Amino acid sequence: MNYINEKWCSILKNMILICLLIAFLGASFNWSSARKIVYFCSVIAFFILLFSQHKIKKMDFLLPFSIFIFGGGVLLWIWLFGSWGGQYYSYQSLAKITIASSILMCLYSTEYFSCILSKKPIQNLLCMIWFFLVGAILIVSCYQYFYLHIGRAAVGSSIATMAAYIVSIAGLLGIAFAQRKNDTKWSILFLVVLFIVVYTSILLTETRSVILGFPLLFAIAVLAYKDKIHMKQLFCLMSMLIVILMLLLYTFGDRVQGRMNDIVVDIHKYTQQQNTESSFGARIAMFHAGSEAGKHGFMGQSIEDRASVIKQYVNQYPVYAGVLPYVYTNLHNEIIENFSLRGVWGVALLLFLYFSVVCTAIKQRNSILLAIGLSFMIYGLTDVIFSDDLPLSYYIAIIFVLCLHNNKFAKEKQPSIC
């Protein structure tokens, strides 16, 4: 009976990983059922954890706990200040997907459960699904950009910026999959091709923060190979990536230069004309107005109250009128968004989540997880990552990175555990 239970438990854990990667694929192309897949997987994960407590010898609770209480904090805010449905629906989805993902992270933060990825068929199947995802993203991006002549390729998202964030996370996750291969030459070739494909897709979205930030994040994540390849090979790899980066920037130079010129013009409009109707000016207006709204609702407030405070602030300081189109959506800065809605405790929960990701990455010497954590912070300076379905892709990537990393050490310590 124990053997049957163990066998079915292993099948379920394998199926969860496959379903999660399919959900990542679905989220990349704006498939609404991706969330339902994660919810279903989290229920299965909960029961696996419940009935397998005696087999769990080691678990790092910091990261799952921080994500769980962040999701719980969003639910608490809705209960205290908002309402169910309506304009709060996206926040409800954020809370549910965050809590569900924290349960899945608990499951794969243990050495016992992560070791299933040591089986070749599972590795190969997951890699095939991931290869299909990245290939599809590049094809769709090129089709939208060169054939449909869409100014900024959005892949499956409605917004090009969101597509860029998802593509960058897919690229970092690809490094984790490539690390499973023992062939050093294959790994180096894979990383070079991966960077070309992913960065080309990012350039086609023309998202400035990702164009500037992704090469740094990719370089940090590649440090995962420092124990696998010689320092000379690592240096050659980094040199090749720099050369490829320069070539890609030169190839798409007109578009990149145009986007950079736009920000220069926006800065000039704000500094010389006090114009906050531009992309840069609106973010300045959102920072000032959001900070004022946060001071008004120091312990939290509703979306409606925030909008009222901001409108009053704009009446007093008309120069910040650029914030008005965003008062019912988000304020394009993660900390300001949390402070203006959930007050000081919302910011505290967000910073605790940041801390837990970085702390777990340093503790595990997991450079890929560190790169994902830094992407939260870098992209969160000019946009809101924890919004709608975007966090789903981040959470799934973290689950796989934890699973793949823990599996590596599980094999070293207990090679026959599975």
Secondary structure, DSSP 8 states (H G I E B T S, - for coil): -HHHHHHHHHHHHHHHHHHHHHHHHHHHTT-THHHHHHHHHHHHHHHHHHHTGGG---B--HHHHHHHHHHHHHHHHHHHH--SSGGGHHHHHHHHHHHHHHHHHHHHTBHHHHGGGGSHHHHHHHHHHHHHHHHHHHHHHHIIIIIS--SS--TTSSSHHHHHHHHHHHHHHHHHHHTT---HHHHHHHHHHHHHHHHHHHHHHT-HHHHHHHHHHHHHHHGGGTTTS-HHHHHHHHHHHHHHHHHHHHHTHHHHHHHHHHHHHHHHHHHHH---SSHHHHHHHHHHHHHHHHHHTTT---HHHHHHHHHHHHHH-GGGGGGGGGTTS--S-HHHHHHHHHHHHHHHHHHHHHHHHHHHHHHHT-HHHHHHHHHHHHHTTTS-SSSTTHHHHHHHHHHHHHHHHHHHHHHHH-TT--
